């Protein structure tokens, strides 16, 4: 298996680990996405908002912003696009640092 | 490092391995993308077109379709979105099998 297929396989494993928690392994709910971000991108939620309520709002807004079919859940395609945006934001390749969002 | 960050790191390594061949490590040219697909998704180009000329046209159309800023090159964000679409197509999660395109 090539490196590219291995990396996509790992990403799909991570997605499914959290997606299946509510019985629907095809999509991430807002709660599942939050759990995934807390475990897999430690510090991300904390760096973007200091209080629990703000964290929830941040995740909700991020999900809504990338939830292309409007069902408030995130499928694997939406997840990969979302994670790419988040990681580019964290790594400073995007001019908008997350500290400036509130 | 978490599994999610490891998988994104591998994907970025693959991207840069091919992107830097023309001296610009930030974007993939059509030629670099074709070389990447041939090595990292073996069988993909062959399954979509049988002749060399058709392969080139297929890659050109795919790049143009996902080249959001219109410069005919693909940055890392565009690459991740593209690869996700390709892998979902190959794995049958998308209703449009690539054999039907010519």
Backbone of each chain as ProteinMPNN parsed JSONL, in Angstrom:
{"seq_chain_A": "XXXXXXXXXXXXXXXXXXXXXXXXXXXXXXXXXXXXXXXXXXXXXXXXXXXXXXXXXXXXXXXXXXXXXXXXXXXXXXXXXXXXXXXXXXXXXXXXXXXXXX", "coords_chain_A": {"N_chain_A": [[0.851, -1.204, 0.0], [0.487, 2.255, -0.767], [2.058, 5.337, 0.502], [0.24, 7.443, 0.396], [-2.277, 6.183, 0.333], [-2.131, 4.861, 2.766], [-2.123, 7.054, 4.534], [-4.671, 8.169, 4.042], [-6.198, 6.034, 4.881], [-5.638, 5.927, 7.642], [-6.779, 8.36, 8.383], [-9.444, 7.869, 7.811], [-9.962, 5.814, 9.626], [-9.731, 7.223, 12.069], [-11.869, 8.998, 11.766], [-14.05, 7.16, 11.714], [-13.852, 5.976, 14.242], [-14.85, 7.897, 15.985], [-17.239, 8.644, 14.735], [-18.946, 6.443, 14.891], [-19.959, 6.377, 17.434], [-22.543, 7.297, 18.089], [-24.044, 5.451, 16.868], [-24.369, 5.869, 14.172], [-22.172, 5.406, 11.806], [-21.407, 6.77, 9.586], [-21.442, 9.502, 9.694], [-20.295, 12.424, 11.527], [-21.536, 13.739, 14.5], [-22.105, 16.969, 16.099], [-21.255, 16.698, 18.746], [-19.62, 14.407, 18.596], [-17.651, 15.348, 16.845], [-16.496, 17.334, 18.397], [-15.406, 15.763, 20.476], [-13.565, 14.317, 18.977], [-11.863, 16.386, 18.048], [-10.831, 17.299, 20.505], [-9.341, 15.094, 21.331], [-7.677, 14.436, 19.167], [-6.59, 16.749, 18.076], [-5.103, 18.155, 20.201], [-5.365, 21.006, 22.245], [-6.381, 22.608, 20.305], [-9.155, 23.413, 20.53], [-8.926, 24.741, 22.957], [-7.178, 26.806, 22.349], [-8.679, 28.376, 20.749], [-10.906, 29.21, 22.14], [-11.722, 30.103, 25.438], [-13.619, 29.342, 27.278], [-16.013, 26.772, 28.161], [-18.604, 27.028, 27.0], [-18.117, 28.72, 24.866], [-16.42, 27.097, 23.386], [-18.212, 25.106, 22.522], [-19.865, 26.624, 20.877], [-18.036, 27.471, 18.963], [-17.322, 25.008, 17.712], [-19.832, 24.315, 16.729], [-20.299, 26.394, 14.897], [-18.173, 25.951, 13.129], [-18.837, 23.422, 12.139], [-21.323, 23.958, 10.948], [-20.491, 25.74, 9.005], [-19.09, 24.136, 7.272], [-20.789, 22.162, 6.602], [-22.008, 20.937, 4.031], [-24.364, 19.807, 3.017], [-26.248, 20.606, 4.78], [-27.304, 19.143, 6.976], [-26.41, 19.313, 9.524], [-24.628, 17.416, 10.297], [-21.476, 15.761, 9.728], [-20.011, 14.367, 6.963], [-17.518, 12.013, 5.642], [-16.085, 13.259, 3.517], [-16.593, 15.995, 3.996], [-15.41, 16.151, 6.484], [-12.643, 15.709, 5.942], [-12.019, 17.975, 4.408], [-12.573, 19.933, 6.293], [-10.712, 19.294, 8.381], [-8.322, 19.717, 7.044], [-8.468, 22.495, 6.615], [-8.444, 23.344, 9.284], [-5.931, 22.442, 10.194], [-4.18, 23.789, 8.492], [-4.735, 26.34, 9.354], [-3.86, 26.247, 12.037], [-1.145, 25.774, 11.622], [-0.301, 28.094, 10.536], [-0.33, 28.623, 7.816], [-2.457, 29.753, 6.825], [-3.688, 33.047, 6.662], [-5.342, 33.793, 8.749], [-5.125, 33.657, 12.026], [-6.296, 31.453, 14.601], [-6.594, 32.544, 17.1], [-7.615, 35.057, 16.786], [-10.292, 34.797, 16.301], [-13.454, 34.826, 17.992]], "CA_chain_A": [[0.0, 0.0, 0.0], [1.313, 3.467, -0.877], [1.971, 6.267, 1.632], [-0.984, 8.239, 0.276], [-3.413, 5.351, 0.739], [-1.995, 4.639, 4.207], [-2.542, 8.256, 5.262], [-6.132, 8.29, 3.951], [-6.747, 4.966, 5.707], [-5.56, 6.355, 9.044], [-7.769, 9.427, 8.594], [-10.771, 7.249, 7.813], [-10.073, 5.109, 10.912], [-10.006, 8.226, 13.11], [-13.25, 9.453, 11.532], [-15.03, 6.137, 12.102], [-13.771, 5.744, 15.681], [-15.745, 8.844, 16.661], [-18.544, 8.705, 14.063], [-19.827, 5.323, 15.232], [-20.377, 6.426, 18.838], [-24.0, 7.469, 18.211], [-24.711, 4.396, 16.1], [-24.287, 6.192, 12.738], [-20.735, 5.457, 11.544], [-21.16, 7.496, 8.337], [-21.343, 10.956, 9.93], [-19.941, 12.936, 12.853], [-22.401, 14.768, 15.086], [-21.304, 18.036, 16.709], [-20.632, 16.154, 19.951], [-18.53, 13.511, 18.178], [-16.576, 16.174, 16.279], [-15.822, 17.98, 19.529], [-14.591, 14.729, 21.137], [-12.455, 14.026, 18.062], [-10.918, 17.512, 18.069], [-10.163, 17.344, 21.805], [-8.375, 14.0, 21.45], [-6.756, 14.321, 18.034], [-5.898, 18.036, 17.883], [-5.088, 18.716, 21.547], [-5.014, 22.424, 22.296], [-7.077, 23.394, 19.272], [-10.33, 24.08, 21.083], [-8.49, 25.635, 24.025], [-6.526, 27.996, 21.8], [-9.67, 29.185, 20.049], [-11.901, 29.733, 23.074], [-11.284, 29.757, 26.785], [-14.704, 28.807, 28.097], [-16.728, 25.615, 27.624], [-19.719, 27.463, 26.162], [-17.547, 29.248, 23.621], [-15.951, 25.925, 22.644], [-19.351, 24.474, 21.864], [-20.318, 27.521, 19.814], [-17.0, 27.411, 17.926], [-17.474, 23.759, 16.961], [-21.102, 24.389, 16.006], [-20.126, 27.29, 13.752], [-17.288, 25.296, 12.17], [-19.581, 22.344, 11.486], [-22.328, 24.558, 10.067], [-19.799, 26.362, 7.89], [-18.604, 23.13, 6.324], [-21.815, 21.136, 6.429], [-22.506, 21.361, 2.72], [-25.731, 19.379, 2.729], [-27.166, 21.248, 5.708], [-27.947, 18.256, 7.953], [-25.714, 19.522, 10.797], [-23.687, 16.333, 10.538], [-20.331, 15.894, 8.84], [-19.589, 13.094, 6.389], [-16.057, 11.896, 5.56], [-15.545, 14.293, 2.622], [-16.654, 17.273, 4.715], [-14.432, 16.046, 7.572], [-11.277, 15.881, 5.427], [-11.888, 19.39, 4.043], [-12.558, 20.664, 7.563], [-9.446, 19.057, 9.091], [-7.267, 20.409, 6.283], [-8.586, 23.923, 6.925], [-8.032, 23.546, 10.684], [-4.488, 22.23, 10.34], [-3.501, 24.907, 7.826], [-4.93, 27.489, 10.242], [-2.968, 26.065, 13.185], [0.262, 25.82, 11.206], [0.048, 29.44, 10.093], [-0.297, 28.779, 6.367], [-3.606, 30.59, 6.536], [-3.402, 34.319, 7.326], [-6.231, 34.094, 9.862], [-4.839, 32.841, 13.198], [-7.554, 31.193, 15.289], [-6.692, 33.368, 18.301], [-8.356, 36.284, 16.522], [-11.719, 34.528, 16.275], [-13.946, 34.669, 19.363]], "C_chain_A": [[0.885, 1.251, 0.0], [1.117, 4.38, 0.342], [0.666, 7.063, 1.592], [-2.203, 7.445, 0.738], [-3.361, 5.043, 2.234], [-2.51, 5.857, 4.983], [-4.054, 8.443, 5.202], [-6.806, 7.218, 4.809], [-6.748, 5.332, 7.185], [-6.636, 7.405, 9.323], [-9.185, 8.858, 8.657], [-11.006, 6.465, 9.108], [-10.433, 6.074, 12.037], [-11.452, 8.692, 13.001], [-14.25, 8.43, 12.073], [-15.03, 5.863, 13.602], [-14.763, 6.639, 16.432], [-17.149, 8.825, 16.056], [-19.492, 7.61, 14.546], [-20.395, 5.399, 16.653], [-21.879, 6.614, 19.027], [-24.762, 6.447, 17.367], [-24.708, 4.637, 14.601], [-22.827, 6.417, 12.388], [-20.39, 6.28, 10.3], [-20.968, 8.994, 8.542], [-20.927, 11.253, 11.368], [-21.014, 13.931, 13.292], [-21.501, 15.863, 15.664], [-20.566, 17.524, 17.944], [-19.433, 15.266, 19.595], [-17.351, 14.303, 17.615], [-15.785, 16.844, 17.4], [-14.901, 16.988, 20.246], [-13.357, 14.403, 20.286], [-11.4, 15.135, 18.118], [-10.14, 17.556, 19.38], [-9.072, 16.271, 21.913], [-7.287, 14.056, 20.372], [-6.013, 15.619, 17.699], [-5.837, 18.738, 19.237], [-4.628, 20.168, 21.529], [-5.775, 23.263, 21.3], [-8.258, 24.15, 19.855], [-9.921, 25.101, 22.133], [-7.878, 26.919, 23.461], [-7.534, 28.927, 21.144], [-10.722, 29.774, 20.977], [-11.551, 29.253, 24.475], [-12.377, 29.115, 27.617], [-15.465, 27.709, 27.371], [-17.826, 26.03, 26.628], [-19.215, 27.979, 24.804], [-17.004, 28.126, 22.748], [-17.088, 25.304, 21.849], [-19.822, 25.309, 20.682], [-19.349, 27.486, 18.624], [-17.162, 26.164, 17.054], [-18.749, 23.798, 16.132], [-20.954, 25.246, 14.745], [-19.234, 26.651, 12.682], [-18.028, 24.206, 11.412], [-20.584, 22.927, 10.504], [-21.675, 25.14, 8.82], [-19.353, 25.362, 6.849], [-19.609, 22.033, 6.035], [-22.565, 21.428, 5.145], [-23.942, 20.928, 2.445], [-26.721, 19.795, 3.814], [-27.839, 20.355, 6.735], [-27.298, 18.348, 9.34], [-24.881, 18.305, 11.209], [-22.594, 16.413, 9.477], [-19.958, 14.518, 8.288], [-18.065, 13.101, 6.169], [-15.436, 12.96, 4.648], [-15.488, 15.642, 3.334], [-15.597, 17.302, 5.829], [-13.012, 16.311, 7.07], [-11.028, 17.343, 5.049], [-11.755, 20.245, 5.306], [-11.205, 20.536, 8.262], [-8.288, 19.739, 8.361], [-7.275, 21.896, 6.599], [-8.076, 24.209, 8.328], [-6.515, 23.444, 10.81], [-3.697, 23.336, 9.644], [-3.605, 26.166, 8.681], [-3.957, 27.422, 11.418], [-1.515, 26.282, 12.785], [0.652, 27.149, 10.57], [0.142, 29.612, 8.593], [-1.5, 29.586, 5.894], [-3.402, 31.895, 7.296], [-4.292, 34.613, 8.522], [-5.929, 33.198, 11.06], [-6.095, 32.658, 14.035], [-7.683, 32.017, 16.556], [-7.525, 34.623, 18.062], [-9.859, 36.061, 16.439], [-12.203, 34.404, 17.7], [-15.331, 34.044, 19.369]], "O_chain_A": [[1.906, 1.297, 0.686], [0.163, 4.23, 1.105], [0.061, 7.325, 2.632], [-3.06, 7.971, 1.449], [-4.396, 4.97, 2.896], [-3.24, 5.714, 5.963], [-4.665, 8.834, 6.197], [-7.86, 7.462, 5.395], [-7.722, 5.087, 7.895], [-7.314, 7.359, 10.349], [-10.015, 9.304, 9.449], [-12.121, 6.452, 9.629], [-11.313, 5.797, 12.851], [-12.169, 8.775, 13.998], [-15.179, 8.783, 12.799], [-16.073, 5.556, 14.178], [-15.421, 6.207, 17.378], [-18.137, 8.972, 16.776], [-20.704, 7.819, 14.604], [-21.225, 4.572, 17.031], [-22.437, 6.142, 20.017], [-25.973, 6.565, 17.176], [-25.006, 3.726, 13.828], [-22.29, 7.496, 12.639], [-19.214, 6.468, 9.99], [-20.408, 9.679, 7.686], [-21.163, 10.468, 12.287], [-21.36, 14.851, 12.55], [-20.281, 15.706, 15.712], [-19.405, 17.865, 18.17], [-18.372, 15.361, 20.211], [-16.194, 13.972, 17.873], [-14.556, 16.911, 17.352], [-13.764, 17.318, 20.583], [-12.254, 14.235, 20.808], [-10.204, 14.863, 18.222], [-8.938, 17.818, 19.382], [-8.017, 16.503, 22.505], [-6.122, 13.759, 20.639], [-4.934, 15.585, 17.107], [-6.445, 19.795, 19.414], [-3.637, 20.514, 20.886], [-5.82, 24.488, 21.419], [-8.365, 25.367, 19.704], [-10.489, 26.191, 22.203], [-8.046, 27.994, 24.036], [-7.28, 30.122, 20.996], [-11.37, 30.756, 20.617], [-11.131, 28.111, 24.659], [-12.078, 28.406, 28.577], [-15.559, 27.702, 26.143], [-17.951, 25.447, 25.551], [-19.803, 27.711, 23.756], [-17.106, 28.182, 21.522], [-16.948, 25.012, 20.661], [-20.141, 24.775, 19.62], [-19.757, 27.474, 17.462], [-17.142, 26.244, 15.825], [-18.76, 23.372, 14.977], [-21.42, 24.873, 13.668], [-19.492, 26.786, 11.486], [-17.875, 24.07, 10.198], [-20.693, 22.463, 9.369], [-22.222, 25.052, 7.721], [-19.247, 25.696, 5.67], [-19.314, 21.085, 5.307], [-23.613, 22.075, 5.153], [-24.662, 21.61, 1.716], [-27.886, 19.395, 3.786], [-28.848, 20.753, 7.319], [-27.606, 17.549, 10.224], [-24.477, 18.197, 12.367], [-22.771, 17.062, 8.446], [-19.628, 13.608, 9.05], [-17.401, 14.09, 6.479], [-14.379, 13.505, 4.967], [-14.477, 16.342, 3.287], [-14.974, 18.332, 6.084], [-12.261, 17.054, 7.701], [-9.961, 17.889, 5.331], [-10.931, 21.157, 5.372], [-10.62, 21.533, 8.684], [-7.381, 20.276, 8.996], [-6.223, 22.495, 6.826], [-7.365, 25.189, 8.549], [-5.889, 24.277, 11.465], [-2.662, 23.772, 10.148], [-2.671, 26.967, 8.728], [-3.309, 28.413, 11.755], [-0.746, 26.901, 13.521], [1.785, 27.322, 10.119], [0.64, 30.635, 8.123], [-1.567, 30.038, 4.751], [-2.988, 31.869, 8.455], [-4.044, 35.576, 9.247], [-6.43, 32.074, 11.114], [-6.884, 33.593, 14.175], [-8.796, 32.179, 17.054], [-8.079, 35.193, 19.001], [-10.628, 37.02, 16.499], [-11.458, 33.928, 18.557], [-15.909, 33.833, 20.435]]}, "seq_chain_B": "XXXXXXXXXXXXXXXXXXXXXXXXXXXXXXXXXXXXXXXXXXXXXXXXXXXXXXXXXXXXXXXXXXXXXXXXXXXXXXXXXXXXXXXXXXXXXXXXXXXXXX", "coords_chain_B": {"N_chain_B": [[2.448, 12.442, 19.077], [-0.735, 12.659, 17.495], [-2.924, 10.236, 15.799], [-4.348, 11.493, 13.759], [-2.817, 13.787, 13.18], [-0.477, 12.543, 12.372], [-1.362, 11.256, 10.023], [-2.018, 13.47, 8.408], [0.489, 14.58, 8.224], [1.907, 12.632, 6.763], [0.518, 12.819, 4.344], [1.164, 15.407, 3.589], [3.927, 15.139, 3.26], [3.99, 13.428, 1.004], [2.795, 15.104, -0.896], [4.731, 17.208, -0.994], [7.0, 15.841, -1.885], [6.533, 15.443, -4.618], [5.745, 17.993, -5.454], [7.983, 19.627, -5.251], [9.583, 19.1, -7.403], [9.687, 20.751, -9.67], [10.896, 22.929, -8.641], [9.198, 24.603, -7.288], [7.901, 24.13, -4.341], [5.455, 24.518, -3.236], [3.254, 24.096, -4.815], [1.564, 21.736, -7.011], [2.277, 20.967, -10.329], [0.581, 20.098, -13.435], [2.016, 17.991, -14.554], [3.492, 17.045, -12.348], [1.4, 16.239, -10.696], [0.342, 14.16, -12.188], [2.495, 12.346, -12.116], [2.517, 11.836, -9.388], [-0.018, 10.629, -9.012], [0.309, 8.328, -10.576], [2.261, 6.939, -9.131], [1.321, 6.846, -6.488], [-1.387, 6.212, -6.47], [-1.736, 3.638, -7.832], [-2.969, 2.357, -10.881], [-5.103, 4.026, -11.001], [-5.069, 6.074, -13.05], [-4.948, 4.385, -15.234], [-7.341, 3.0, -15.049], [-9.166, 4.872, -15.68], [-8.669, 5.826, -18.211], [-7.491, 4.589, -21.292], [-5.52, 5.284, -23.067], [-2.453, 7.157, -23.521], [-2.755, 9.907, -24.241], [-5.371, 10.42, -23.502], [-5.149, 10.047, -20.762], [-3.583, 12.267, -20.037], [-5.376, 14.326, -20.646], [-7.441, 13.753, -18.894], [-6.217, 14.156, -16.367], [-5.644, 16.87, -16.661], [-8.216, 17.975, -16.83], [-9.224, 17.242, -14.332], [-7.521, 18.666, -12.636], [-8.052, 21.313, -13.453], [-10.714, 21.441, -12.741], [-10.579, 21.47, -9.985], [-8.963, 23.499, -9.371], [-9.039, 26.102, -7.651], [-8.158, 28.755, -7.616], [-7.489, 29.261, -10.196], [-4.924, 29.093, -11.394], [-3.918, 26.921, -12.664], [-2.31, 25.295, -11.177], [-1.896, 23.222, -8.258], [-2.505, 23.708, -4.928], [-1.76, 22.694, -1.47], [-4.181, 22.48, -0.011], [-6.102, 22.259, -2.076], [-5.166, 19.9, -3.179], [-5.651, 17.971, -1.132], [-8.457, 17.972, -1.047], [-8.97, 17.117, -3.642], [-7.729, 14.535, -3.663], [-9.272, 13.229, -1.768], [-11.757, 13.193, -3.083], [-11.055, 11.587, -5.281], [-10.347, 9.144, -4.056], [-12.729, 8.432, -2.769], [-14.252, 8.08, -5.039], [-12.936, 5.895, -6.267], [-13.364, 3.96, -4.327], [-16.022, 3.554, -4.47], [-17.886, 5.002, -3.034], [-18.904, 7.133, -4.141], [-21.401, 7.799, -6.499], [-20.573, 7.968, -9.132], [-18.795, 6.068, -11.116], [-15.382, 5.947, -12.243], [-14.919, 4.73, -14.653], [-16.94, 5.432, -16.366], [-16.427, 7.94, -17.315], [-14.875, 9.586, -20.096]], "CA_chain_B": [[1.639, 12.964, 17.965], [-1.959, 11.862, 17.332], [-3.079, 9.562, 14.507], [-4.815, 12.461, 12.765], [-1.683, 14.623, 12.775], [0.442, 11.674, 11.622], [-1.889, 11.032, 8.668], [-1.868, 14.706, 7.64], [1.917, 14.739, 7.976], [2.275, 11.741, 5.648], [-0.053, 13.368, 3.112], [1.948, 16.594, 3.235], [5.207, 14.636, 2.745], [3.761, 12.942, -0.362], [2.581, 16.31, -1.704], [5.981, 17.949, -1.197], [7.934, 15.017, -2.663], [6.291, 15.68, -6.037], [5.606, 19.432, -5.728], [9.274, 20.332, -5.317], [10.375, 18.676, -8.563], [9.901, 21.867, -10.607], [11.497, 24.04, -7.917], [8.168, 25.268, -6.487], [7.418, 23.075, -3.46], [4.146, 24.888, -2.678], [2.155, 23.686, -5.695], [1.769, 20.649, -7.977], [1.922, 21.214, -11.729], [-0.142, 18.954, -14.0], [2.971, 16.892, -14.716], [3.795, 16.496, -11.021], [0.204, 15.538, -10.213], [0.257, 12.892, -12.926], [3.532, 11.447, -11.569], [2.061, 11.455, -8.049], [-1.135, 9.679, -9.141], [0.82, 7.052, -11.102], [3.029, 6.235, -8.111], [0.632, 6.72, -5.202], [-2.691, 5.563, -6.684], [-1.492, 2.821, -9.026], [-4.18, 1.835, -11.488], [-6.147, 5.057, -11.125], [-5.087, 6.655, -14.396], [-5.218, 3.319, -16.198], [-8.747, 2.595, -14.992], [-9.997, 5.97, -16.192], [-8.409, 6.061, -19.639], [-6.57, 3.551, -21.728], [-4.433, 5.809, -23.893], [-1.639, 8.206, -22.898], [-3.331, 11.225, -24.496], [-6.582, 10.542, -22.689], [-4.67, 10.229, -19.387], [-3.176, 13.654, -19.868], [-6.58, 15.164, -20.672], [-8.157, 13.448, -17.642], [-5.548, 14.861, -15.271], [-5.821, 18.308, -16.884], [-9.594, 18.325, -16.476], [-9.367, 17.119, -12.878], [-6.818, 19.788, -12.007], [-8.8, 22.541, -13.74], [-11.962, 21.4, -11.983], [-10.344, 21.716, -8.57], [-7.998, 24.591, -9.235], [-9.98, 27.163, -7.282], [-7.675, 30.098, -7.907], [-7.345, 29.413, -11.638], [-3.547, 29.223, -11.886], [-3.556, 25.622, -13.235], [-1.48, 24.531, -10.25], [-2.702, 22.735, -7.154], [-1.837, 23.84, -3.634], [-1.991, 21.548, -0.595], [-5.624, 22.383, 0.298], [-6.767, 21.737, -3.268], [-4.712, 18.512, -3.325], [-6.343, 17.096, -0.178], [-9.847, 17.861, -1.505], [-8.913, 16.308, -4.861], [-7.425, 13.136, -3.334], [-10.449, 12.676, -1.088], [-12.749, 12.909, -4.121], [-10.573, 10.459, -6.088], [-10.402, 7.897, -3.282], [-14.14, 8.074, -2.595], [-14.696, 7.596, -6.349], [-12.37, 4.56, -6.451], [-13.927, 3.027, -3.352], [-17.428, 3.309, -4.735], [-18.791, 5.747, -2.174], [-19.485, 8.141, -5.02], [-22.159, 7.04, -7.501], [-20.034, 8.089, -10.496], [-17.565, 5.305, -11.32], [-14.554, 6.675, -13.201], [-14.949, 4.058, -15.949], [-17.949, 6.028, -17.235], [-15.91, 9.156, -17.916], [-13.898, 9.278, -21.126]], "C_chain_B": [[0.415, 12.061, 17.745], [-2.033, 11.239, 15.931], [-3.485, 10.544, 13.4], [-3.665, 13.334, 12.247], [-0.661, 13.814, 11.989], [-0.051, 11.501, 10.182], [-1.765, 12.292, 7.813], [-0.398, 14.953, 7.305], [2.384, 13.883, 6.806], [1.772, 12.327, 4.327], [0.739, 14.592, 2.637], [3.32, 16.194, 2.681], [5.074, 14.18, 1.292], [3.62, 14.134, -1.306], [3.916, 16.993, -2.026], [6.998, 17.174, -2.032], [7.791, 15.303, -4.161], [6.276, 17.17, -6.373], [6.955, 20.112, -5.946], [10.076, 20.023, -6.581], [10.626, 19.791, -9.577], [10.472, 23.097, -9.901], [10.508, 24.825, -7.067], [7.492, 24.211, -5.622], [6.025, 23.349, -2.9], [2.976, 24.407, -3.531], [2.581, 22.516, -6.591], [1.395, 21.153, -9.369], [1.145, 19.992, -12.235], [0.778, 17.736, -14.129], [3.268, 16.22, -13.372], [2.598, 15.72, -10.464], [0.071, 14.181, -10.892], [1.262, 11.876, -12.373], [3.106, 10.941, -10.186], [0.962, 10.394, -8.137], [-0.643, 8.32, -9.611], [1.522, 6.248, -10.018], [2.191, 5.91, -6.873], [-0.769, 6.102, -5.297], [-2.577, 4.686, -7.917], [-2.799, 2.241, -9.56], [-5.245, 2.899, -11.703], [-6.222, 5.613, -12.539], [-5.468, 5.601, -15.426], [-6.704, 2.941, -16.209], [-9.656, 3.646, -15.606], [-9.781, 6.225, -17.68], [-7.338, 5.091, -20.106], [-5.384, 4.101, -22.508], [-3.75, 6.994, -23.217], [-2.269, 9.59, -23.05], [-4.563, 11.458, -23.624], [-6.219, 10.724, -21.216], [-4.329, 11.681, -19.119], [-4.388, 14.574, -19.783], [-7.372, 14.99, -19.372], [-7.556, 14.231, -16.47], [-5.748, 16.363, -15.412], [-7.219, 18.754, -16.456], [-9.811, 18.262, -14.967], [-8.713, 18.297, -12.167], [-7.599, 21.079, -12.221], [-10.074, 22.605, -12.913], [-11.774, 21.728, -10.52], [-9.386, 22.859, -8.311], [-8.765, 25.876, -8.938], [-9.469, 28.562, -7.616], [-7.241, 30.27, -9.362], [-5.923, 29.504, -12.174], [-3.031, 27.913, -12.492], [-2.507, 24.884, -12.413], [-2.333, 24.204, -9.033], [-1.936, 22.922, -5.855], [-2.266, 22.7, -2.708], [-3.473, 21.374, -0.263], [-6.375, 21.759, -0.876], [-6.421, 20.256, -3.466], [-5.485, 17.576, -2.391], [-7.796, 16.896, -0.6], [-9.92, 16.941, -2.729], [-8.713, 14.822, -4.535], [-8.606, 12.471, -2.623], [-11.517, 12.301, -2.113], [-12.352, 11.685, -4.935], [-10.736, 9.141, -5.322], [-11.842, 7.474, -3.02], [-14.711, 7.523, -3.903], [-14.215, 6.151, -6.56], [-13.079, 3.548, -5.556], [-15.437, 2.865, -3.461], [-18.391, 4.039, -3.827], [-19.439, 6.893, -2.944], [-20.195, 7.374, -6.135], [-21.583, 7.098, -8.911], [-18.738, 7.306, -10.645], [-16.722, 5.933, -12.423], [-14.544, 6.003, -14.567], [-15.938, 4.714, -16.908], [-17.495, 7.34, -17.854], [-14.946, 8.773, -19.017], [-13.107, 10.5, -21.547]], "O_chain_B": [[0.529, 10.837, 17.805], [-1.321, 11.643, 15.012], [-3.029, 10.441, 12.261], [-3.551, 13.588, 11.048], [-0.046, 14.325, 11.054], [0.733, 11.588, 9.237], [-1.443, 12.205, 6.628], [-0.077, 15.471, 6.235], [3.156, 14.338, 5.962], [2.488, 12.336, 3.325], [0.953, 14.783, 1.44], [3.823, 16.824, 1.751], [5.918, 14.494, 0.453], [4.236, 14.176, -2.371], [4.195, 17.315, -3.181], [7.764, 17.765, -2.793], [8.783, 15.394, -4.883], [6.734, 17.573, -7.443], [7.062, 21.057, -6.728], [11.131, 20.616, -6.807], [11.646, 19.789, -10.266], [10.529, 24.18, -10.483], [10.913, 25.621, -6.22], [6.62, 23.481, -6.092], [5.47, 22.522, -2.176], [1.847, 24.315, -3.049], [3.76, 22.327, -6.889], [0.311, 21.705, -9.56], [1.062, 18.976, -11.545], [0.378, 16.606, -13.851], [3.293, 14.993, -13.269], [2.765, 14.674, -9.837], [-0.269, 13.183, -10.256], [0.935, 10.705, -12.185], [3.308, 9.773, -9.853], [1.003, 9.388, -7.429], [-1.1, 7.284, -9.127], [1.404, 5.023, -9.976], [2.33, 4.839, -6.282], [-1.273, 5.54, -4.325], [-3.231, 4.939, -8.929], [-3.619, 1.712, -8.81], [-6.176, 2.708, -12.486], [-7.287, 5.628, -13.156], [-6.212, 5.877, -16.367], [-7.254, 2.603, -17.257], [-10.781, 3.347, -16.005], [-10.653, 6.794, -18.336], [-6.385, 4.811, -19.378], [-4.348, 3.443, -22.599], [-4.367, 7.734, -22.451], [-2.312, 10.36, -22.09], [-4.766, 12.545, -23.085], [-6.891, 11.464, -20.498], [-4.733, 12.253, -18.106], [-4.429, 15.486, -18.958], [-7.903, 15.955, -18.822], [-8.266, 14.873, -15.696], [-5.992, 17.058, -14.425], [-7.379, 19.784, -15.801], [-10.491, 19.112, -14.392], [-9.269, 18.856, -11.221], [-7.789, 21.854, -11.283], [-10.47, 23.671, -12.441], [-12.7, 22.213, -9.87], [-9.042, 23.148, -7.166], [-9.1, 26.638, -9.845], [-10.268, 29.463, -7.874], [-6.687, 31.307, -9.724], [-5.726, 29.95, -13.304], [-1.844, 27.8, -12.799], [-1.883, 23.945, -12.906], [-3.367, 24.831, -8.803], [-0.849, 22.37, -5.685], [-3.046, 21.837, -3.11], [-3.971, 20.249, -0.234], [-7.183, 20.848, -0.695], [-7.27, 19.46, -3.867], [-5.924, 16.506, -2.812], [-8.315, 15.782, -0.525], [-10.813, 16.1, -2.836], [-9.424, 13.962, -5.054], [-8.898, 11.298, -2.852], [-12.113, 11.228, -2.03], [-13.194, 10.843, -5.249], [-11.205, 8.147, -5.877], [-12.148, 6.282, -3.045], [-15.544, 6.617, -3.891], [-14.99, 5.291, -6.979], [-13.359, 2.424, -5.973], [-16.061, 2.151, -2.676], [-19.587, 3.744, -3.831], [-20.381, 7.532, -2.475], [-19.651, 6.403, -6.66], [-22.037, 6.372, -9.795], [-17.672, 7.833, -10.329], [-17.262, 6.4, -13.426], [-14.192, 6.646, -15.556], [-15.803, 4.577, -18.124], [-18.104, 7.812, -18.814], [-14.264, 7.754, -18.912], [-12.237, 10.405, -22.413]]}, "name": "protein", "num_of_chains": 2, "seq": "XXXXXXXXXXXXXXXXXXXXXXXXXXXXXXXXXXXXXXXXXXXXXXXXXXXXXXXXXXXXXXXXXXXXXXXXXXXXXXXXXXXXXXXXXXXXXXXXXXXXXXXXXXXXXXXXXXXXXXXXXXXXXXXXXXXXXXXXXXXXXXXXXXXXXXXXXXXXXXXXXXXXXXXXXXXXXXXXXXXXXXXXXXXXXXXXXXXXXXXXXXXX"}
